[in-house]
Amino acid sequence: MKKPLSSVRKFYFLDYFYVLLKSIEKFSEQDQIFELFKSLKQEHRLGESKYKKLTADAQNLSRVQLVKYQYTFEKVIAESLEYDLIIQESGKFQLTEIGKKLIEQYNDGFESFAISLFKLMESKYEAFRYIIDLLYKSGKAKSGLFILPVYSPLQLGFDRSEIKTTKDIWRYSEALGKKLEQDISKYLGEQRNLSTGSKTLMEILIKDELISSEYLTEFSPIKYNAIISRFRDYWVKYFLQEIYHYEYYLTSFEIWTYRAKQIGIIHATEFYPYFNGKIVYPTAVVVKTTESKDFQKIYTYSDGYSLFLHKPDIETSQNQFVDFLVSAYYDLRRTNRSYFISLAALKEMVCYNMKISEYVFQELLDAVYRANLSGNLKIKISLEVDRLPEETKAMYLKQEPVMVDGRFRNIIAIDVARGDR
Amino acid sequence: MSNLLKKPTQLQNYESIGTYERFNLSENPFPSEPTVNKESTDKRINGNIYEMQIREHEYEQILTNFIKQPQNNPNHIRLGYIIDSSYIGRGNGKSAFLLNLLHTINREYSLDLSDEQNKCFAIYVSPEPGGRTKTFIGFIDAIFDSILKSQIISVCLATLRLEAINKLHPELNFGHFSESELVQHLNDPAWFENNSISSSSVQSEILNDVHLQDLPSDFPIFSGRNTFYPTFMTQKDFENYFRELKKPKEKIDFIFTHLVKFFLAANFNGAYVLVDDFERIPDFQSSRQKKDFALELRSCLFDGYYTNAKLGFYNLILVLHAGVPRLISDAWASSGMENRAPINQLNYKHIISFEKLTKEHVALLLKKYLTEYRIDPNKSDGLSPFTEGAVHQIGELSEFNAAKILRMAYELLEKAAGIPTQKLIDENFILDNRGLWETGDEPEHNIDIAKTTDLLSKAMGQEKE
């Protein structure tokens, strides 16, 4: 009997396992392990943006932070015990052979480490298969695409200064419901009336005393963010449960898809250009067998089905990749006045078009970029570390840069001058 | 009792009033998706509802500088630009303007507009959004497709045949046919048979025309000339002939020399080629391709060895979004095009600046749509149910962008129709319903239409994209 998806601990980064294993490699007492765990966590920038340091150093943690860290620590230990990465005897911790091997794999490269962890997790939960199957089943028309739209009042044309009373919230709610109905009809080809849902949500907001039941009463401005985030959660949950029929909690979906993204079998992003909200789609298939060389088998289930990662061969896919790259580049250039565009946005479009993971994108771009440097490519690519002027600091902090040719890059320009594409 | 005679217990209520009836409207006159689609039958979006007054200034310029100028003057403007002066971009009404211009010119082939000096037809060309029209040959293909769509070749064949019949059978009179009937009959071999007119003698008579003398012998109009049973020529034969042409040079010769002579034979002395969304071409070109394109265009329009370059038969009008001149100005300069038809000299006659709408225009635009759908057209309802203040506000809120204005008007009227007590759409009503029209303003690209790999099919070996 497999364990339910919802029983998993609340942490997303697979690196946590490595951080714990590294700590146990050195110490066996829980207190000592925790001290090292804390500073390694900081070193690897886990829990915040992985690429930029946001929080204070490990020495000066606030009380709340410390409690959070302790919680994560305990969860990582529990899950590591479950997968036999470590053992605990009379209060002391020790690495097992599996744990030792994982450390080695991590040092060799994140990808094989992630796949090993994936195998361990899948043998206990089969959560990834459940989600991949669900994606293909419910997102049939768009080969597994889930959309989870989110529209803030600003995106629907409401200025924050105009939202003060219950009536204003109603207007936002109405516009949002209408927009979501449009999205459902457009992306999923279904007609749905969301007015009952909107009404239920308003009742909840009133019951929780976030807004008044009186139409013209103003609510406290402090509650604004809480109210808006209620809208987001409510509708994302609605999409997952009512439309896609996901059977568990929203958080479990988020944890498993984020883990799957790190492994490279599902892609999830909030940064797809021209779309408000999050999209999720598989970059792997669960089938009995495939003839195509572009798939790599990484796991076989007891019923004979296997999970294959989509990993197009660099040699044969290079031209297709360049085509997608160029057409996505022009697509984005259209709305942009400079030759340089955001590489992260380009990545999202190409990943979606080709249904590949970020790793595969990085590998393909790397190969193409090297060919470009050596003059063996029909187009010219230039990659820079700079940011675009219109990118806000917050966007930069949240969106991960792309590693190409050993350096993080943020913007890209493509010149097709060398010939006909 | 037979079911035939049974009646429903519920009675229909004749008294109930149509949703838009209380506004004296048969339905919502505004388009919910205000993008121009020339092929649609809905007049709300096919460009047929058009208030020329809004673009009076631009129209006057085209009339004076292009249409009223004698075509036989070699210095007449052969290449003009309509340049959007606002950066708001799409939905400023350029396509609708162009389609209307097209209809206006073709109504009497500009004879009426030019005081019978010129007889010109117009065609509407819209390059592929995906970049397939980026080469000059791609552009030529697009022009020929538009020529076919306009049915002008059928019109020319009918003209030539009519002239020949008038010569051979001066006793026959076709005055009772409408022009479209004539075109239809004269392109139908059965009609010739029914009226005992020999199509082959008509055909031989046509071939005496002076303009047709030095055309190549495989030009469609000659096919079957030396055979026992000459074939009856239709537009379809021109189409097939063009599709058979493989070399770019042959296609260019066909369009810019042979077809020009054919049109001249059919009494036309010019044509207007209206190119919408021109930036779809340079957008996809490298700088070398831009230059090549400009060179070819220059040679075909101004100084190549083509009949068109000698006469200036085709008058090209390129429609550009703001910012596009900058995109092509280098290519224009290095190809010499800038000397022929400068793109950066805004005070020249061949440049028509497409201005932003004003407050007065908004009222005109809305009124035009409302009038089209009034149930009782004699009742002067003006802008009702919109108040004047509301109209101003709509203009401002939509940054005077025509598409946004129409969408907003659609949403507001839709909302008002749903509230039985709502009689007017005033400023307060707009304020109460802000946010309604903000939705649905989608960019051209969308995840929904993105080309994407279907992994499951790929794994199963049935790859499709």
Interface residues (C-beta under 8 A of the other chain):
Chain A: Y136 K142 S143 G144 L145 I147 L156 G157 F158 E162 R171 Y172 E174 A175 K178 K179 Q182 K186 Y187 Y272 P273 Y274 F275 I279 P282 T283 A284 V285 V287 T290 E291 S292 D294 F295 F308 H310 Y330 D331 R334 T335 R337 M349 Y352 N353 M354 K355 D415 V416 A417 R418 D420
Chain B: G131 D283 F284 S286 S287 R288 Q289 G323 D432 N433 R434 G435 L436 E438 T439 G440 E442 P443 E444 H445 N446 I447 D448 A450 K451 T452 T453 D454 L455 L456 S457 K458 A459 M460 G461 E463
